[in-house]
Amino acid sequence: MSNLSGGLSEFMQNQDLFSMWEKELHLRHEIRLGNKAALNIPLAKAHELDLYYRSWYFSPRRMDFFRLLIEQLNNTDNIEVLKWLGDAPDHLQQNFWTFLPWYILLHAPNPSQLQFIVNLYRPELYQEMLQVVNALNLESCEYLASRTANSQLRKLFKERSNDLMASRKREYYGFDPRVKRDNFPGIYGNKTDIILKALDFLDQSRATNYKDPYGSERFAMYLEAAEAVFQAGLPEDCLAMLLDLYQDYQRKSRLVDLLEDEKIHRSFSRLLRQVIPWQSLLRQTLNPYDMADKLYLDFFPLITRDPGSLKYLSLYESITAGLNQLQSNIIYEIYLKSSTLMEVRPYEPPWIEQEELETGIGVGRARTLFQSAAQKISSLPHESFILIEYLRLGFMLKKISPDAAMISEMMEYYLLLWDWLPLPMFMNQDIYIQLAPWAAKSQQQKARQICDLLSEYKLPRLLEEISSRPELLRMKEAGPKRQLLNGYFLGVL
């Protein structure tokens, strides 16, 4: 490329007309046969672009010339290139504006790289510009609309923006990504934002976006989407997505090879150990361990399971029995089961030591167990919940002395889990009666409101109230009622 630049400089200094023609023919031949490195070089003068025009435009490399031209136009300081194109023949301009929509759709340039569109626009280019604008994304339309004083062009950008927003609302199930909503909290943050993130991941994971639609890149993107769905408080939907992904790749005979990729296998396994326990807790509360085991065997036989995570489900069966019947001897069953848990999770604090079966668990040890639960609230929320339930059982069986500060924190986690997914197991009359006396006043009020709503509002009454006075559901203090409606539509209430 440096040889061509040197040749061009020598050619421009040549005063012999015939020598200039001969030299230009030689240069044009070299440029036509050269590689595409020229696409990345700055052309300081319009006459340099002129030579590439004569070399490429009238040859099979016309597309390369247009790409080179766009690269030069991206440099907003290159006024000569803007003027060169503005003064170019009509056929070149028409072909360029026809090429530009294709280029935008294929390369998705940054909005700032399209500033030349505004600089080059003239009213007589309206029809050509219409095609270009229809290839722009929302971000580019909004960026360029703010950088033009031409009302006709601004109107084009605005109409395209409105069409894209209407389309996005349809794709995003009515969500407007530009409107920030902070009234749907959860373990992982605002659930509205997380759902929008999941929809973005799903859009990126379309098979048409990949040369190899059954390669690891798309698989990993789909896992990102599924994880976001789980974080938005939709564990059953997440499990359905993972099952569909697993079976789809299996049908294409790509699953086994893909799961040999350690990173992919680890990501899939990590997500399943979050999701499968919730499906079991939702649908088989009294016997979640067997259901989780069966889900792995029947639907995900190639995925390595986490035995510790499943043992938590077995412990939950004993905890539930203890809470329902307040049997003091259930603590011995929990001791035996937790001993087997320690075999696969030796780094976790023991649930109960042998001597504590008689003496009870001290406040310091109870605090250590609670801290373990708090650390898992986002990585393994089912384990966090089960451990907190165990502490509640300890208080009820008088194996743990009441600690007002810790009980208040426990109540906060119950309410946080309810915000994430409105399950009665996260907030009910028993939890309220047992823990509210030690909880903060704001926690007491919210827990009481949830319990009252659960007992007073069934779906027909809730729908009737919403249809007659929808503004009530939009109020800030209506958060628990919105969650109640969410629970009915999710089928968990």
Residue pairs with C-beta under 8 A, 6 or more apart in sequence:
1 34
1 37
1 38
1 41
3 30
4 27
4 30
4 31
4 34
4 38
5 41
7 23
7 26
7 27
7 30
8 27
8 48
8 51
10 23
11 20
11 23
11 24
11 27
12 47
14 20
14 23
24 51
24 54
27 51
27 55
28 51
28 54
28 55
31 38
31 51
31 52
31 55
31 56
32 55
32 56
32 59
32 61
36 64
38 52
38 64
38 68
39 64
39 67
39 68
39 71
40 71
42 72
42 75
42 78
43 49
43 52
43 68
43 72
43 78
43 81
45 80
46 80
46 81
46 83
46 84
49 68
49 69
49 72
49 81
49 84
50 84
52 65
52 68
53 65
53 92
55 61
55 65
56 62
56 64
56 65
56 68
57 65
57 92
62 95
63 99
66 95
66 96
66 99
66 100
66 103
67 103
69 81
69 85
69 96
70 100
70 103
70 116
72 78
72 81
73 81
73 82
73 85
73 116
74 109
74 113
74 116
75 81
76 115
76 116
76 119
82 116
82 119
82 120
85 92
85 93
85 96
85 120
86 120
88 96
93 125
94 128
97 125
97 128
97 129
97 131
97 132
98 128
98 131
100 117
100 132
100 135
101 131
101 132
101 134
101 135
102 135
103 109
104 114
104 132
104 135
104 136
104 140
105 135
108 137
111 139
111 140
111 142
111 143
111 144
112 143
114 136
114 140
114 143
114 144
115 144
115 147
117 129
117 132
117 144
118 144
118 147
118 148
118 150
118 153
121 129
121 148
121 150
121 153
123 152
126 152
129 153
129 156
130 156
133 141
133 156
133 157
133 160
134 160
136 144
136 157
136 160
137 164
138 161
138 164
138 165
138 168
141 157
141 158
141 160
141 161
141 164
142 157
142 161
144 157
145 154
145 157
145 158
145 161
148 154
148 157
165 176
165 178
168 176
168 177
169 175
169 176
171 199
171 203
172 196
172 199
173 199
175 192
175 195
175 196
175 199
177 196
180 193
181 190
181 192
182 190
183 476
183 479
183 482
184 190
184 191
184 192
184 419
184 482
185 191
185 416
185 419
186 194
186 231
186 232
186 233
186 416
186 419
186 420
186 421
187 231
187 377
187 378
187 381
187 416
187 417
187 419
187 420
188 194
188 231
188 232
188 378
188 420
189 231
191 232
191 233
191 420
194 228
194 231
194 232
195 228
195 229
195 232
197 228
198 225
198 228
198 229
198 232
201 221
201 222
201 224
201 225
201 228
202 222
202 225
204 221
205 218
205 221
205 222
205 224
205 225
207 213
207 218
209 218
210 217
210 218
212 218
214 249
214 252
214 254
214 258
215 254
215 258
216 258
216 261
216 264
219 245
219 249
219 258
219 264
220 263
220 264
220 267
222 241
222 245
223 242
223 245
223 264
223 267
223 268
223 271
225 241
226 238
226 241
226 242
226 245
226 271
227 238
227 271
229 237
229 238
229 241
230 238
230 271
230 274
230 275
233 420
233 421
233 486
233 490
234 490
235 275
235 278
235 279
235 282
235 421
236 278
236 279
236 282
236 490
236 491
238 271
238 275
239 275
239 276
239 279
242 268
242 271
242 272
242 275
242 300
243 299
243 300
246 255
246 299
246 300
249 255
249 258
255 302
256 302
258 264
259 265
259 268
259 302
259 303
265 303
265 304
268 303
269 303
269 304
269 305
269 306
272 296
272 300
272 303
272 305
273 305
273 306
273 309
273 380
274 379
274 380
274 381
274 382
276 292
276 295
276 296
277 288
277 292
277 309
277 310
277 312
277 313
277 382
277 383
278 381
278 382
278 421
279 291
279 292
279 295
280 288
280 289
280 291
280 292
280 295
280 313
281 288
281 313
281 316
281 382
281 425
282 423
282 492
283 291
284 290
284 291
285 320
285 425
286 317
286 320
287 317
288 313
288 316
288 317
289 310
289 311
289 313
289 314
289 317
292 310
292 313
293 310
296 303
296 305
307 344
308 341
308 344
308 345
309 380
309 382
309 383
311 337
311 340
311 341
311 344
312 341
312 382
312 383
312 386
312 387
313 382
313 386
314 337
315 334
315 337
315 338
315 341
315 351
315 386
315 390
316 386
316 389
318 330
318 333
318 334
318 337
319 330
319 334
319 386
319 389
319 390
319 393
320 389
321 327
321 330
322 330
322 331
322 334
322 393
322 396
322 397
323 389
323 392
323 393
323 396
323 430
326 396
326 397
328 397
330 393
330 397
331 352
331 357
331 397
331 399
332 357
334 351
334 352
334 390
335 351
335 352
335 354
335 357
338 350
338 351
338 352
341 348
341 351
342 348
342 350
348 372
349 365
349 368
349 369
349 372
351 369
351 390
352 361
352 399
356 365
356 399
360 398
360 399
360 400
360 401
361 369
361 394
361 399
361 400
362 401
363 400
363 401
363 403
363 406
366 391
366 394
366 400
366 401
366 403
366 406
367 403
367 406
369 387
369 390
369 391
370 387
370 388
370 391
370 406
370 409
370 410
372 387
373 383
373 384
373 385
373 387
373 388
373 391
373 413
374 384
374 409
374 413
375 384
376 383
376 384
376 387
377 384
377 413
377 416
381 417
381 420
384 413
385 413
385 417
385 425
385 426
388 410
388 413
388 414
391 400
391 406
391 410
392 410
392 431
392 434
392 435
393 399
394 400
395 402
395 407
395 434
395 435
396 434
402 438
403 438
404 438
407 435
407 438
407 439
408 438
408 439
408 440
408 443
410 435
411 431
411 435
411 436
411 438
411 439
411 440
411 443
411 447
412 443
414 426
414 427
414 431
414 435
414 447
415 426
415 427
415 443
415 446
415 447
415 450
417 423
417 426
418 426
418 427
418 450
418 483
419 479
419 483
421 487
421 490
421 492
422 483
422 484
422 486
422 487
422 490
422 492
422 493
423 487
423 492
423 493
424 454
424 493
427 447
427 450
427 451
427 454
428 451
428 454
429 451
429 455
431 447
432 447
432 448
432 451
435 447
436 443
436 444
436 447
436 448
439 447
446 480
449 480
450 480
450 483
450 484
453 480
453 481
453 484
454 484
454 493
457 481
457 484
459 488
462 481
462 484
462 485
462 488
465 472
466 472
466 473
466 485
472 478
472 481
473 481
473 482
473 485
484 493
487 493
